[in-house]
């Protein structure tokens, strides 16, 4: 019994040693955490794999719900919605005087979007108009002279006729007849000269009018208008900037031509024809298939583009196919159009196949 009472635990000496500070002031070693057992690491790896499998299964379930198995006459591929970009640029070099729209604004055909400084052209127009008025005055003056010359011509013709009669009766000399003939010739020459003067003044007036019309065309061309309906995508210049001929002011997204390019393998592309019906399902609107039609099928194969546009291997040759959305539908839903939205295009190359319910055209 005494022995048991006097017994000390096996690690009691170690605890005492830890509590006692070393005599020489040496630092104690920092304890290091023991490595996790191997079975813990295996469990973490298994849990991660299970999470990945669950995520993949959920994605596959979502894809099957959205795109169930398709009939043999329908093929699909990935792509992006694109709209044609139209640059609104200057025809002549000049300084921007006014801007009437900005980025994001919807514009209509023939809507004025900018105006260039045309004060110098307007001065040239005023000069041409003044020259036209001067030419008109010259025409009036030449026509008055022509009337005068014609009157003298008529008088000279009458006098020579009377002189001939007098000469035949012996009441006038031959010399007087020659004088009357010279007066008639002079009147004829004067009439011809007056007529030429009228024609020259008319040509001067025409030239002045053409110059004025030219300057009016220049002024009109310096008023920049939207060629089509669409949305302003970029504003590339500011008021006061001097641009060269062809300088870009705006970039417009043309909503009358919206399309998606996809890439299909040879065995599918060979069955597709221009005009085949298609459906575009955008990631942003997965439950609203957009009706479209095939507008172009490449006649030559090419290398597969970026992986975002196709799931096939990159070294496989593909054919580019373009599907286009109907213009009337675009005008009705122009506010929802966004260039660059990714999605999937389904093409029905077998007309006898009925579209699945989830791909029926949305209103």
C-alpha positions in Angstrom: 0.0 0.0 0.0 2.8 2.4 0.8 4.5 1.6 -2.4 1.3 2.5 -4.4 0.9 5.7 -2.5 4.5 6.7 -3.2 4.3 5.7 -6.8 4.4 8.6 -9.3 2.8 8.5 -12.7 4.9 7.6 -15.6 4.7 11.0 -17.2 4.7 13.1 -14.0 8.4 13.6 -14.3 8.0 14.9 -17.8 5.3 17.4 -16.7 7.5 18.6 -13.9 10.4 19.0 -16.3 8.2 21.1 -18.7 7.1 23.3 -15.9 10.6 24.0 -14.7 12.4 26.7 -16.7 15.8 25.6 -18.0 18.7 26.9 -16.0 20.6 28.3 -19.0 17.6 30.2 -20.4 17.3 27.9 -23.5 14.0 28.1 -25.5 11.7 25.1 -25.5 11.0 23.5 -28.8 7.7 24.5 -30.6 5.3 21.6 -30.7 4.4 20.4 -34.2 0.9 19.2 -35.2 0.8 15.6 -36.0 0.1 14.7 -39.7 -3.5 13.8 -40.4 -4.0 10.2 -40.8 -4.1 8.8 -44.3 -7.7 7.7 -44.0 -8.7 11.4 -43.5 -7.0 12.5 -46.7 -8.7 9.7 -48.6 -12.1 10.8 -47.2 -11.5 14.4 -48.4 -10.7 13.2 -51.9 -13.7 11.0 -52.0 -16.0 13.9 -50.8 -14.6 16.1 -53.6 -15.1 13.5 -56.3 -18.7 13.0 -55.0 -19.3 16.8 -55.2 -18.0 16.9 -58.8 -20.1 13.9 -59.8 -23.2 15.6 -58.3 -22.5 18.8 -60.1 -22.0 17.0 -63.4 -25.1 15.0 -62.9 -27.1 18.2 -62.1 -25.7 19.8 -65.3 -26.6 16.8 -67.3 -30.1 16.7 -65.9 -30.5 20.4 -66.7 -29.3 19.9 -70.3 -31.7 17.0 -70.7 -34.6 19.0 -69.3 -33.8 21.9 -71.6 -32.7 19.9 -74.6 -34.2 16.4 -74.6 -33.1 13.8 -77.2 -33.5 15.3 -80.7 -35.0 13.5 -83.7 -32.5 12.4 -86.4 -33.4 15.3 -88.7 -32.4 18.1 -86.3 -28.8 19.1 -85.5 -27.4 21.7 -83.2 -24.3 23.6 -82.4 -23.1 26.5 -80.2 -22.7 30.1 -81.3 -23.2 33.8 -80.5 -25.8 36.2 -81.7 -24.3 38.9 -83.9 -25.6 42.0 -85.5 -24.0 43.9 -88.4 -22.1 46.9 -87.4 -22.5 50.0 -89.6 -20.0 52.9 -89.3 -21.5 56.4 -89.6 -18.7 58.5 -91.0 -18.0 61.8 -92.6 -17.9 62.2 -96.4 -15.7 65.3 -96.3 -13.1 66.5 -93.9 -14.4 69.0 -91.3 -15.1 69.8 -87.7 -18.0 68.3 -85.7 -20.5 71.0 -84.8 -23.3 69.0 -83.1 -24.0 65.5 -81.8 -27.7 64.5 -81.4 -27.4 60.9 -80.0 -25.1 59.0 -77.7 -24.2 55.4 -76.8 -27.2 53.2 -76.3 -29.7 55.4 -78.1 -32.1 53.8 -80.6 -32.2 55.5 -84.0 -34.5 55.3 -87.0 -33.6 55.4 -90.7 -32.8 59.0 -91.9 -32.6 60.3 -88.3 -30.0 63.1 -88.0 -27.3 61.9 -85.6 -24.6 64.6 -86.1 -23.8 67.8 -88.0 -20.5 69.1 -89.3 -19.4 72.7 -89.4 -20.4 74.0 -92.9 -19.9 77.7 -92.7 -17.3 77.8 -95.4 -19.5 75.7 -97.7 -22.4 78.0 -97.0 -20.3 81.0 -98.0 -19.4 79.3 -101.3 -23.1 78.6 -101.8 -23.9 82.3 -101.3 -21.3 83.2 -103.9 -22.7 80.8 -106.4 -26.2 82.0 -105.8 -25.0 85.6 -106.4 -23.3 84.6 -109.6 -26.5 82.9 -110.7 -28.4 86.1 -110.1 -25.8 88.1 -112.1 -26.1 85.5 -114.9 -29.8 85.9 -114.9 -29.5 89.7 -115.2 -27.1 89.2 -118.1 -29.6 86.9 -119.8 -32.3 89.5 -119.5 -30.0 92.2 -120.9 -28.9 90.0 -123.8 -32.5 89.1 -124.6 -33.4 92.8 -124.8 -30.5 93.4 -127.2 -31.7 90.5 -129.2 -35.2 92.0 -129.5 -33.6 95.3 -130.6 -31.5 93.6 -133.2 -34.4 91.6 -134.5 -36.4 94.8 -134.9 -33.5 96.3 -137.0 -33.3 93.1 -139.0 -37.0 93.3 -139.8 -36.8 97.0 -140.8 -33.7 96.3 -143.0 -35.6 93.4 -144.7 -38.6 95.7 -145.4 -36.5 98.5 -146.8 -34.6 96.2 -149.2 -37.8 94.9 -150.5 -39.2 98.4 -151.2 -35.9 99.4 -152.8 -35.9 96.4 -155.2 -39.4 97.5 -156.4 -38.2 101.1 -156.9 -35.1 99.9 -158.8 -37.2 97.7 -161.1 -39.4 100.8 -161.9 -36.4 103.0 -162.3 -37.3 105.3 -159.4 -34.2 104.3 -157.3 -30.6 103.7 -158.1 -28.7 100.4 -157.9 -26.4 102.0 -155.3 -29.3 102.5 -152.9 -30.2 98.9 -153.2 -26.6 97.9 -152.3 -26.8 100.1 -149.2 -30.1 98.5 -148.1 -28.5 95.1 -148.6 -25.5 96.1 -146.4 -27.9 97.3 -143.7 -29.8 94.0 -143.8 -26.6 92.0 -143.5 -25.5 94.1 -140.5 -28.9 93.6 -138.9 -28.6 89.8 -139.4 -25.1 89.8 -137.9 -26.3 91.8 -134.9 -29.2 89.5 -134.4 -26.8 86.5 -134.4 -24.5 88.2 -132.0 -27.3 89.0 -129.6 -28.5 85.4 -129.8 -25.0 84.1 -129.0 -24.9 86.6 -126.0 -28.1 85.2 -124.7 -26.8 81.6 -125.0 -23.5 82.5 -123.2 -25.4 84.1 -120.4 -27.7 81.1 -120.1 -24.6 78.8 -119.8 -23.2 81.1 -117.1 -26.4 80.8 -115.2 -26.4 77.0 -115.6 -22.8 76.8 -114.3 -23.7 79.0 -111.3 -26.8 76.8 -110.5 -24.7 73.6 -110.8 -22.1 75.1 -108.4 -24.9 76.1 -106.0 -26.4 72.5 -106.2 -23.0 71.0 -105.5 -22.6 73.1 -102.4 -26.1 72.2 -101.3 -25.2 68.5 -101.7 -22.0 69.1 -99.6 -24.0 70.7 -96.9 -26.5 67.9 -96.9 -23.7 65.3 -96.8 -22.2 67.0 -93.8 -25.5 66.3 -91.9 -24.9 62.7 -90.8 -28.0 60.5 -90.7 -28.6 56.9 -89.5 -28.8 54.6 -92.6 -30.8 52.0 -90.8 -32.8 51.3 -87.6 -30.5 50.2 -84.8 -28.7 51.1 -81.5 -25.7 53.3 -81.2 -22.9 51.0 -80.1 -19.9 53.4 -80.0 -19.3 57.1 -80.1 -15.9 57.6 -81.7 -15.6 61.4 -81.8 -16.6 64.5 -79.8 -17.9 68.0 -80.7 -15.1 70.2 -81.9 -12.9 67.4 -83.3 -11.6 67.8 -86.8 -12.0 64.6 -88.8 -10.6 63.6 -92.2 -12.8 62.4 -95.0 -14.2 59.1 -93.9 -13.7 59.8 -90.2 -15.9 57.6 -88.0 -18.3 59.3 -85.6 -20.6 56.5 -84.5 -20.9 52.7 -84.9 -24.4 51.5 -85.3 -25.8 47.9 -84.6 -28.0 47.1 -87.5 -31.1 45.3 -86.1 -32.4 44.4 -89.5 -29.7 41.8 -89.9 -29.2 39.7 -86.8 -27.7 36.2 -87.2 -25.7 33.4 -85.5 -22.8 31.5 -87.1 -22.4 27.9 -86.1 -20.0 25.2 -87.3 -21.1 21.7 -88.2 -19.2 18.6 -89.3 -19.2 17.5 -92.9 -21.8 14.7 -92.5 -24.3 17.3 -91.2 -23.4 20.3 -93.2 -24.0 18.4 -96.5 -27.6 17.9 -95.6 -28.4 21.5 -94.8 -29.9 23.8 -97.4 -30.4 27.6 -97.5 -33.9 28.3 -96.2 -34.1 25.4 -93.7 -35.9 26.2 -90.5 -33.9 26.8 -87.4 -34.4 27.7 -83.7 -32.0 29.8 -81.6 -32.1 29.2 -77.9 -30.1 31.9 -76.0 -28.6 31.2 -72.6 -30.3 34.4 -71.4 -33.7 33.2 -72.6 -33.6 29.4 -72.4 -37.4 29.0 -72.5 -38.0 31.2 -75.6 -36.8 29.5 -78.8 -36.4 32.1 -81.6 -37.4 31.1 -85.1 -34.8 31.6 -87.8 -33.8 30.3 -91.2 -30.5 29.2 -92.7 -29.2 32.1 -94.8 -25.7 30.7 -95.7 -23.8 27.4 -95.9 -20.1 27.6 -96.6 -19.0 25.9 -99.8 -15.5 25.1 -98.4 -14.6 23.5 -95.1 -12.3 25.3 -92.6 -10.6 24.6 -89.3 -12.8 24.7 -86.3 -12.9 28.1 -84.6 -12.8 28.9 -80.9 -14.1 26.2 -78.5 -16.9 28.5 -77.4 -18.5 28.0 -80.8 -18.2 24.3 -81.1 -17.7 21.2 -79.0 -15.9 19.2 -81.6 -12.2 18.6 -81.7 -10.1 21.5 -82.9 -8.3 19.6 -85.6 -11.6 18.6 -87.3 -12.7 20.4 -90.4 -16.1 22.1 -90.1 -18.5 24.1 -92.3 -19.7 27.5 -91.3 -23.5 27.8 -91.3 -25.4 31.1 -90.8 -28.9 31.3 -89.5 -30.8 34.7 -89.7 -33.7 35.9 -87.6 -36.7 37.3 -89.5 -36.6 41.1 -89.9 -40.1 41.8 -88.8 -39.6 39.8 -85.6 -36.4 41.8 -84.9 -38.3 45.1 -85.2 -41.0 43.9 -82.8 -38.4 42.8 -80.2 -35.6 45.4 -80.9 -35.3 46.3 -77.2 -34.3 42.8 -76.3 -31.5 42.4 -78.9 -28.0 42.1 -77.5 -25.1 41.3 -79.8 -22.7 38.7 -78.4 -25.2 36.6 -76.4 -24.2 32.9 -76.5 -26.7 30.2 -77.2 -27.5 27.1 -79.3 -28.9 26.9 -82.8 -31.0 23.9 -83.8 -31.4 23.3 -87.5 -34.2 21.1 -89.0 -32.7 19.8 -92.2 -35.4 17.1 -92.6 -38.7 19.0 -93.3 -40.7 15.9 -92.4 -39.6 16.0 -88.8 -41.8 17.9 -86.3 -40.2 20.3 -83.9 -40.1 19.1 -80.3 -42.3 20.9 -77.8 -39.5 22.7 -76.1 -38.4 24.1 -79.5 -41.7 25.3 -80.8 -41.5 29.0 -81.9 -42.1 31.5 -79.2 -44.6 34.3 -79.8 
